Amino acid sequence: MKKNILFVINPISGGKSKLNFAEKVLKYLNLNLFDPSFEFTQWHGHGIELARKAVDDGFDIVVAVGGDGTINEIASVLEGTKLAMGIIPFGSGNGLARSLNIPMNEIKAIKRLNDLKYQAIDSGLFNGRKFFNIAGVGFDALISARFAENVKRGFWGYLKTIFFEISAYKAQNYKIEIDGQLIEREAFMISLANSSQFGNNAHIAPFASLTDGFLDICIVKPFPIYKAFFLGIRMFTKSTHKCNFVEILSGRNIKITRENADEVHLDGEPIQMGLELNISIKPLSLIVLN
């Protein structure tokens, strides 16, 4: 019996055209195994509505065609259900797709779906909102907010945003409770990592695992601006754990209390939240095709 598979396509993710995407699916997807349908998202949050409808309509698989933000919308609905999520990476960074070793080439990623290889991965909760790759507070949350306002997507747009914001950003003091143990830190940013990387192979938590039932808490302490380049090198060589300005801990239940209420980011999507942040892990709660 064929699997009913819905492709939810974000037309603007990664700044890449997807007008002929359906044609590629019909050419490279095994139509003996799948009965494909297609929907384009039309506004922020539309992917959530389309995924909910797919659940109600009895689809077997929903494929997120976009970046980590698109994946978050789809996965937030499918998490905890029997439906599987596929990924065709079309984002600026594609952090979760890279961590799952999904090909960055869309034709190869489409062909990978034909293998029907299922895997359960962990998911995170952040003040009741779900995330699947990385969430964070501090500088990376600010960058996510600025990047969301930028019409120019892609890696270079992201790098440009970092360049313009980094010199003016001030670290905050945080109280961080990890599984009942309280620490206090001044931090430039704190990343809650389910996978190892933001995207583009920039690994903030080199040993984070999508299946171990833990989040890696990556505390980046204040550092001289000229050290930013070297921190970047550490990320791209999977060696942030060797950096004097980075402390990596792990836990299941994390409470962060900060000085100022401002943005956080969930899988790169900025959201305003208050002073108190409660984060937890839900082990093996999302089924993915990889």
C-alpha distance (Angstrom), angle and dihedral (degrees) to the residues before:
residue distance angle dihedral
M1 . . .
K2 3.80 . .
K3 3.79 121.1 .
N4 3.80 114.8 -120.5
I5 3.80 104.1 -131.1
L6 3.80 126.3 -174.6
F7 3.80 121.7 -160.2
V8 3.82 111.2 -153.6
I9 3.80 105.8 -162.0
N10 3.80 124.7 -161.4
P11 3.83 103.0 -154.0
I12 3.82 95.7 -159.4
S13 3.82 103.7 39.6
G14 3.79 114.2 122.7
G15 3.81 91.0 -0.1
K16 3.82 89.5 -91.0
S17 3.81 126.4 134.3
K18 3.79 116.6 -115.4
L19 3.81 99.2 177.7
N20 3.81 93.3 119.0
F21 3.79 95.9 37.2
A22 3.82 95.0 106.9
E23 3.81 89.9 54.3
K24 3.81 90.1 55.0
V25 3.79 91.4 49.9
L26 3.80 91.8 51.4
K27 3.80 89.2 49.6
Y28 3.82 101.1 44.9
L29 3.83 105.3 25.6
N30 3.81 115.0 91.5
L31 3.80 100.4 -111.8
N32 3.78 90.1 -169.0
L33 3.82 87.2 67.3
F34 3.79 102.0 33.3
D35 3.78 141.1 45.3
P36 3.83 102.4 -157.6
S37 3.81 130.0 -154.8
F38 3.81 128.8 -179.1
E39 3.81 136.2 -145.4
F40 3.81 130.0 174.3
T41 3.79 119.8 -145.7
Q42 3.80 112.1 -124.1
W43 3.80 102.7 -173.0
H44 3.79 141.5 12.8
G45 3.80 107.3 -71.5
H46 3.80 94.5 19.6
G47 3.81 89.9 114.2
I48 3.82 88.7 65.0
E49 3.80 91.1 56.1
L50 3.80 92.7 46.2
A51 3.81 92.2 49.2
R52 3.80 91.6 49.6
K53 3.79 90.3 51.2
A54 3.81 89.5 49.1
V55 3.80 89.8 55.1
D56 3.80 91.0 48.9
D57 3.82 92.0 46.3
G58 3.80 93.1 53.9
F59 3.79 101.7 -110.7
D60 3.79 116.7 166.6
I61 3.82 98.9 -152.4
V62 3.80 134.5 21.8
V63 3.79 117.0 -162.7
A64 3.80 120.6 -154.7
V65 3.81 109.0 -144.2
G66 3.79 102.5 -167.0
G67 3.79 140.9 43.7
D68 3.79 135.8 -50.4
G69 3.81 92.0 -68.6
T70 3.80 92.0 55.8
I71 3.81 89.9 45.0
N72 3.81 89.6 51.9
E73 3.81 92.0 55.4
I74 3.80 93.7 49.7
A75 3.80 96.4 39.4
S76 3.81 92.8 48.3
V77 3.80 87.6 64.8
L78 3.82 98.6 38.8
E79 3.82 95.7 45.4
G80 3.79 109.1 108.6
T81 3.81 93.8 17.7
K82 3.81 131.6 97.7
L83 3.81 92.3 -113.6
A84 3.78 117.3 107.4
M85 3.79 125.8 -135.9
G86 3.78 123.9 -139.8
I87 3.80 125.1 -163.8
I88 3.79 131.0 -146.2
P89 3.83 103.0 -177.6
F90 3.79 114.4 -131.4
G91 3.81 101.1 143.4
S92 3.78 135.3 111.7
G93 3.81 93.8 -103.8
N94 3.82 108.7 4.3
G95 3.80 93.2 -156.3
L96 3.80 98.8 166.5
A97 3.80 94.1 42.4
R98 3.80 91.1 51.6
S99 3.81 91.1 48.1
L100 3.81 88.7 53.7
N101 3.82 90.3 48.6
I102 3.79 91.7 -119.5
P103 3.83 110.9 161.9
M104 3.79 115.9 -102.9
N105 3.81 90.2 -142.5
E106 3.82 108.1 88.4
I107 3.81 95.0 -142.4
K108 3.81 91.9 52.9
A109 3.82 89.9 45.2
I110 3.81 91.0 51.8
K111 3.81 90.7 49.4
R112 3.83 89.4 49.7
L113 3.82 89.3 62.7
N114 3.81 88.5 64.3
D115 3.82 89.6 68.9
L116 3.84 90.8 65.5
K117 3.81 91.9 -149.4
Y118 3.79 110.1 168.5
Q119 3.80 126.6 -158.0
A120 3.80 131.9 175.4
I121 3.82 116.2 -138.4
D122 3.80 135.7 -176.2
S123 3.79 123.7 -100.6
G124 3.79 132.3 -158.1
L125 3.80 134.2 -131.6
F126 3.81 120.2 -149.3
N127 3.81 113.5 -176.1
G128 3.79 86.7 -31.9
R129 3.82 95.2 -48.1
K130 3.81 119.0 113.0
F131 3.79 128.6 -124.3
F132 3.78 131.6 175.6
N133 3.80 109.1 -175.0
I134 3.82 115.3 25.5
A135 3.78 134.7 -23.5
G136 3.77 125.9 -172.5
V137 3.77 153.7 172.3
G138 3.77 130.1 -144.6
F139 3.78 125.7 25.1
D140 3.80 98.2 -0.8
A141 3.82 89.9 52.2
L142 3.81 89.6 52.2
I143 3.81 90.5 50.1
S144 3.81 90.9 49.9
A145 3.81 89.4 53.7
R146 3.81 93.5 48.2
F147 3.81 92.3 43.8
A148 3.81 90.4 52.4
E149 3.81 87.9 59.7
N150 3.80 92.1 50.0
V151 3.81 116.2 97.2
K152 3.81 89.8 -159.4
R153 3.80 107.6 80.7
G154 3.78 129.7 -173.4
F155 3.79 136.7 69.5
W156 3.81 96.9 -58.1
G157 3.79 92.6 50.5
Y158 3.80 88.6 52.5
L159 3.81 92.2 48.3
K160 3.80 91.0 49.1
T161 3.80 90.7 52.8
I162 3.82 90.9 52.2
F163 3.81 91.3 49.3
F164 3.82 93.1 53.9
E165 3.82 96.2 45.0
I166 3.79 106.5 37.6
S167 3.81 100.5 77.8
A168 3.83 94.6 54.5
Y169 3.80 98.7 42.9
K170 3.82 118.0 110.1
A171 3.80 123.6 -153.7
Q172 3.81 120.5 -121.6
N173 3.79 134.4 -143.3
Y174 3.79 115.0 -112.6
K175 3.79 136.9 -170.7
I176 3.79 107.8 -147.6
E177 3.79 122.3 -169.3
I178 3.81 113.6 -168.4
D179 3.81 115.9 -173.0
G180 3.81 90.0 -29.6
Q181 3.83 97.2 -43.6
L182 3.83 114.4 114.9
I183 3.80 123.9 -148.8
E184 3.81 131.5 167.5
R185 3.77 123.5 -143.4
E186 3.78 141.0 170.6
A187 3.78 102.7 -133.9
F188 3.77 140.2 -176.1
M189 3.80 87.6 -156.9
I190 3.79 141.0 -20.5
S191 3.79 119.8 -143.6
L192 3.80 122.9 -162.8
A193 3.78 102.2 -153.4
N194 3.79 125.1 -161.4
S195 3.80 90.0 164.1
S196 3.77 126.0 28.6
Q197 3.79 101.6 -109.2
F198 3.79 147.1 49.6
G199 3.80 90.2 -145.0
N200 3.80 138.9 -83.9
N201 3.82 86.1 64.9
A202 3.83 92.5 -67.5
H203 3.82 99.9 145.9
I204 3.79 114.1 -160.7
A205 3.84 93.3 169.1
P206 3.82 107.9 30.9
F207 3.81 95.3 -173.7
A208 3.81 100.1 41.1
S209 3.80 114.0 128.2
L210 3.81 129.8 -156.7
T211 3.79 90.8 -146.4
D212 3.83 108.6 39.4
G213 3.82 99.3 88.0
F214 3.82 93.0 -119.2
L215 3.79 137.5 100.0
D216 3.80 119.6 -139.8
I217 3.82 111.0 -132.0
C218 3.80 107.4 -150.3
I219 3.79 113.1 -166.1
V220 3.79 113.3 -167.0
K221 3.81 108.2 -163.3
P222 3.82 124.3 -151.5
F223 3.80 112.3 -74.9
P224 3.81 137.9 177.5
I225 3.81 111.6 -86.8
Y226 3.79 91.9 -119.6
K227 3.83 88.2 62.1
A228 3.82 91.9 62.0
F229 3.80 91.2 86.6
F230 3.80 91.5 53.7
L231 3.81 91.4 47.8
G232 3.81 87.3 53.5
I233 3.80 90.0 52.1
R234 3.80 89.0 51.4
M235 3.80 90.5 54.6
F236 3.79 94.2 50.1
T237 3.81 91.8 47.4
K238 3.83 94.6 46.4
S239 3.80 91.7 -118.4
T240 3.82 105.6 114.7
H241 3.82 88.2 121.1
K242 3.82 87.2 68.8
C243 3.81 93.6 54.3
N244 3.82 118.3 106.8
F245 3.80 90.6 -141.0
V246 3.83 95.9 53.9
E247 3.80 127.7 76.5
I248 3.81 118.0 -175.2
L249 3.80 121.7 -163.8
S250 3.80 131.3 163.9
G251 3.77 135.6 -139.7
R252 3.77 149.0 143.2
N253 3.81 102.2 -129.7
I254 3.79 120.0 34.9
K255 3.79 130.6 178.8
I256 3.79 119.0 -168.9
T257 3.80 122.6 -170.1
R258 3.81 115.0 -170.1
E259 3.80 137.9 -175.3
N260 3.80 98.9 -119.2
A261 3.79 134.3 34.9
D262 3.80 109.4 -128.7
E263 3.79 141.1 118.5
V264 3.76 127.1 -25.4
H265 3.78 121.8 -178.0
L266 3.78 129.5 -135.0
D267 3.81 111.9 -163.9
G268 3.80 88.6 -21.8
E269 3.82 95.6 -50.0
P270 3.84 113.4 120.3
I271 3.81 120.0 -131.2
Q272 3.80 129.5 174.3
M273 3.81 113.5 -121.0
G274 3.79 137.7 165.9
L275 3.79 135.7 -107.8
E276 3.80 97.3 -77.6
L277 3.80 119.7 63.7
N278 3.80 124.4 -174.8
I279 3.79 117.3 -165.3
S280 3.82 129.5 -179.4
I281 3.79 141.5 164.6
K282 3.81 128.5 -118.9
P283 3.81 107.0 -157.5
L284 3.82 120.0 -132.1
S285 3.80 93.3 -17.7
L286 3.83 101.0 138.6
I287 3.80 125.5 63.4
V288 3.80 114.2 -146.6
L289 3.79 135.2 179.7
N290 3.79 111.5 -128.8
